[in-house]
């Protein structure tokens, strides 16, 4: 029997989603996205009373990580992440992909740093904000990307990593940087074909095969609509300045 402690609706990029959850953490994290509009979709928590009645068998505290290892996690966090995954799954059908990356916006254009965990996306965003304090962090960990006409948009979500950097906005993407650690700085524009495998790895992998086919199709449709750069970078603010200036020199794709 599912337990509902909280019922509310959130608006992510004009898609209204109803959430039924047990723990307050999800409500608190979603506050900037809450709306009174009637939801188009209902996402229900998997949390159960059983875990409260039998704490010695509290399977809710186990989470399978990317290495397929079972690790302990707070049940509130687990619920928040499971709801994220359920939303990512249904949003694919509406043309949205959840990306592992850090998105920042400046002068009405978004720039996304994407790379495996531990590569330094958060550090680059900190440097960016020092260099360009008029910028806005769209999302520090898991923005949605959405193909809208001739533009690809970066959209804020509540799933923003431990820093919690996010904003409920949609901004056209100027560039995506495929970030790599390096002992020297190099920013080079690359073709969509060369970037495709990394983009695929850095977007949410659906559990439903049909949704995975849609994900691949959506990524392919983004070709020619944004700039893609291989960004080999030292941990310096100067490398971030180079990345921004490279995108400005390349210009917006018409």
Order of alpha helices (4+ residues) and beta strands (2+ residues): beta-beta-alpha-beta-beta-alpha-beta-beta-alpha-beta-beta-beta-alpha-beta-beta-beta-beta-beta-alpha-alpha-beta-alpha
